Amino acid sequence: MTQPIEVDLIIKNADELLTLSPSFQEGSGLGIVPKGAVAVKEGRIFWVGKGEELSQKICLNRGGPEMDATGKVVMPGLIDAHTHLIFGGSRENEFEQRIQGLSYQEIAGRGGGILSTVEATRRSSFDELLFLGKKRLDRMLSKGVTTVEAKSGYGLSLQDEMKILKVMKALQESHPIEIVPTFLGAHTLPREFRNDRSRYLDLLTEEMIPQVAQERLAEFCDVFCEEKAFTLEESRKILETGKRYGLRPKIHADQLSSGGGAELAAEVDAYSADHLEYVSQEGIRKMAEKGVTAVLLPGASFFLSMKNYPPAREMMERGMAVALATDLNPGSSMTESLPLMMTMGCTMFKMIPQEVIRATTNHAARSMGREKEIGSLEVGKQADILVLDVPNYRYLPYHFGVDHVEYVIKKGKIVYQRP
Ligand SMILES: [Zn+2]
């Protein structure tokens, strides 16, 4: 008789085990296994299925935890596909001014706006940014986030962009949340280059991108393609340069106007186009054709009281994978709560609960090229798992503004337990 195989962790009796795997087909598309169980070995999913079929050939390591998920939902860790994680300062004054009806220009005139965050970030030391970043990641973890995409973009000088990316690297080495770093030197034009766009473009393409790539501080290169930020031509040049240095393209597209950003995303084979409030029909068609993931950011629409929402339903009907993210940043979306974005995805973008769950798991993984590793509970994938104190998956977006996460498991280890 063969020896049973020892595993490191077993979760049993989940009322709903959301695998997000096509091997468990049922109506919702979430691959739900009732009374499901999952076994973890060496940080990866070793077995997943119906509890009663959990083989006699699998036994738990001595001391390994066996968790009873009776009355609970078990699902893959959430993935936040778009954040501006590292910044100094805050803009609550601007928030108040906006409520009182001041325009973006008036706020900028009073020293607010994105450039005020650039100044505050430049003034912040490495250690100050590290401290702030850790606090933000801790909040995300308590909401069930196990992987986060994080953009630079509040430094806008070689030295300050490198400082931000190095803070991310230090966090990656010390915090359980996995960070996927993106270089966003093309976030806005820094003040000192106000009258010399082309010199900043040169700095981006000839110094910053090569240096970031050489030190392996980013996987992606992003650009804010918008009338008031970078033009279509400039964006193309930046993304193409990034590609030559091995940085994969992403793009902030069509947030404030329909400027051809989505079409450019398709043209440069971007992994994702993000925002898309004003995406054109042609843009949707081209992105669907190329398999670009749409990353939608309801927090920004909500926080800025924007009336024009991205056409999420239409994008899904046209075959696009739609992801949702927080867009965490001090100006337009000051939140670490991805579950809250799920609720907003439902109420504002008319996505249904099963869709917002895919949007924050396997579709979010796709937007960062990680779908073979994370975003579903399948044998061989990374064991990033949540145990939620809710009776069924619909509860997660339905019962909003409160925390449902009981346990977070990252790479097979319990990294958060609800106090
Ligand atoms: Zn953004």
Boltz pocket constraint, residues with backbone or C-beta under 6 A from the ligand:
constraints:
  - pocket:
      binder: B
      contacts: [[A, 82], [A, 83], [A, 84], [A, 252], [A, 327]]
      max_distance: 6.0
